[in-house]
């Protein structure tokens, strides 16, 4: 098992809104979810779908803060524990 959590973010470039954030402990599940999300937003130039690995949500906010500008995102720790 990795020490990293894989975060799937869906971001609206136009509005600057973080539409959703999901977290996964298993990389295979994360990449599968990434593929599904990319397909569901295919052709929408306003939407950015990214998968970023980090040791915590706090690190993610520090390294990729532009996704969280003006948005308070609280991680779902139950999801993290049960992923």
N, C-alpha and C positions, 0 to 999 in steps of 0.2 A: 504494500500500500504506500502511496506517495504522501509526502508531507504537504502537498499542494491541494488546494480546492480549485475546481474549474468553474469559473463564472461565465454564464451565457448572458450577454447584455443585448438588448434591443433598444436602439437609440434613434430618436428623430433628429436628424441634422438641422432641419429647418427651425423647429421650435426649441431645440436644445433639451428636450424632455427625454428622460430615461423611461422608456415605456415599460420595460420589464427587466428583472434580473432573477436568474435561477442559478442554483449552485449544485455541483456534483462532486462527489469524491472519486468516482470512477471515470477515467478519461474516455472509455468506450461509450458510456452513456452520454457524456458531454458532447462528443463529436457527433453522435447520432441526433441529439437534440439540436445541435448546430445545423445539421443538414436539413432537418425538418423546418426549422425557423427560417433558414435562407430560402428554401423553396416557397414558404408561405409569403415571403416579402419580395420575391423575385420581381424585378422590373420597377420596383419602387425606389427611385433614386434618393428619396428623402430618408429612407430607413437604412441604418447601419446595424448589422448583426455581427457581433464579435464574441470570441471565446478567449478568455484570458485566465491564466493560471496564477495564483498567488497563495501565500500562506495564510492570509486572512482578508476579510473585507476591508479592514483598516489599511492594509498594505495596498490593496487595489485602489482605494480612494486616494492614497498618496501618489501612486504611480500613474493613475489614469483619472485624475481628478476632474478633467473636463466632462466626463460622463455624469458626474455627480453635482455639477455646479447648480447651486440653489435647490438641490433635491436632498431630502433626508431619506435615506434608504436604510431600513432596518433589516438585517439578515434574518431569515427564518431558520433559527438554530435547530428546530425539529427536523426540517428538511435536510440540513447538513448532517445531522446525526443518523438519519434514516436513508440517506442516498446510497 
